[in-house]
Amino acid sequence: MSKSDDHRWDLNEGKNGNLPESDEAYQKKFEEWKARDWPDWMAKNLTFPFTVKREEDKDDAYFAPGVAKAPFRLGHKMDVLALTEEDVDWGMIVKVREKVGSVPLCGVKVTAKTDPNFWPVREYVVWFANRS
């Protein structure tokens, strides 16, 4: 993925909230992701390892005492080592190293925008959140 790729579909913070810069661009990108063989695309477009931060977690256990210190939890940084499998509910699962384990790719964010993996992962996260 080149730095010149069109990311206008991504959300921009404004006085009316976080909205896509362009509804047409967002819809076009969403259709591209639906039509794409995304596991192969991700494998071809990601460079391993890369650092992510856990930003999404459907598990409400992180409100329990002591859970924040458990591996792979919300707010933790970890290295993505490989794509491992596709899950019906969680989408692409990635092998990570904080300690070695697996987390859903849809729940992480590449921390540095300069990382070549930032936009492929960001596009997947947005697509996965909005898939029908």
N, C-alpha and C positions, 0 to 999 in steps of 0.2 A: 504494500500500500504506500503510495507516495504522499508527501506532505501537501501536494496540490489537490488531493481528493476532496470532494465537496461534502462538507459536514454541516451545511446549513440546516439540516433536519434536527440537529442536536438542540437541546434546550438552552435558552438564553435568559438570564435573570433580567427582569425589567419591572417597571412600576405596576404592571398588571400580573406579576407573578412569573413563574418559569414556563415559558411558552416556546414552541418551535419558531425559529426565525422565519421559516417558510413552510407552510402546511403542505404545499405541493412537493417540496424537496423531501420532507419527512415521509409522506405517503410513498413517493418513489423509492426511497431507501427501504421502507418497510416491505414493499413488494419485491425488491431485489433480494432481501434476506429470506423472504418466504420461498422464492424460486431457487435460491442458491442451495447447493449441496454443502451446507455450512460446516459439517465436521471436516470435510476435505479442504474447504476454503480456509478454515482456522488453522489446520495443520500446515498448509502452505504459507500462510501469512504471519504466523507467530514465530518469534525467535526465543528459544529457551536457554537458560532460565530468565525470568523477569519477575520483578517485585510488584506485589499487589497488597492492598489493604482490605480487610473484610469490612464491607459497608452494609451488606444486607444479610439478614438472618431471620427466617420465618419462625425459628424456635424461640418461644418466650422464656426459656430457662435462663437466659442471661440476666433476668431480674432476680434470680436466686443468689443468696450470698456466696461469694467465692468463685462463682462461675466465670467471671471476667478473667481470672487467671488461668483457666483451662485452655489448652491449645486450640487454635483455629477459631477463636471466638471473635465477636464483633469488636472492631477497632484494632485487631492484631495485624501486623505486617508479616508477610511470608513470601517465599520464592515459589513461583510456579515452575515445576520441573517438566511436566508433560501433560498431554491430554490422555485421559484413561478410558472413559466410557461415556455413553449417552444414557441418561436416565429419563424416563417418561415424565416425571414430575419436576425434576431439577435441571433438566437439560444436560449440557456438557459438564462432566466432572473432571477436575484437574488434580494431578498429583502435586502436592505442595510440601515445602520444607519450612516449618517453624520448628516442629518436630515433623517427621514424615507422616503424611496422611493425605486425605482427599477432601475437597470442598467443591461446591457448585461454582462454576465459572460465573454464573449469573449473579452471584452475591459478592463479587470483588471488584476493585477498581485499581488499575495500574496507577501508581502514585505520581509518576513523572510524565507530564505531557510530551517531553522530549524523547521518551522511550518509544521505539518503533512499534511496540505492542499496544500503546495507549489507545489508538483509534480502533483497531480490530476488536479489542476486548470491549471498548465502550459501545461500539455498534452492536456487538452480540448482546450485551447486557440490556440495552434499550430494546432491541428486537425481541429478546426473550420475554421481557416484561410486558410487551404489547402484542405478543402473538395471539392468534385467535384459534 
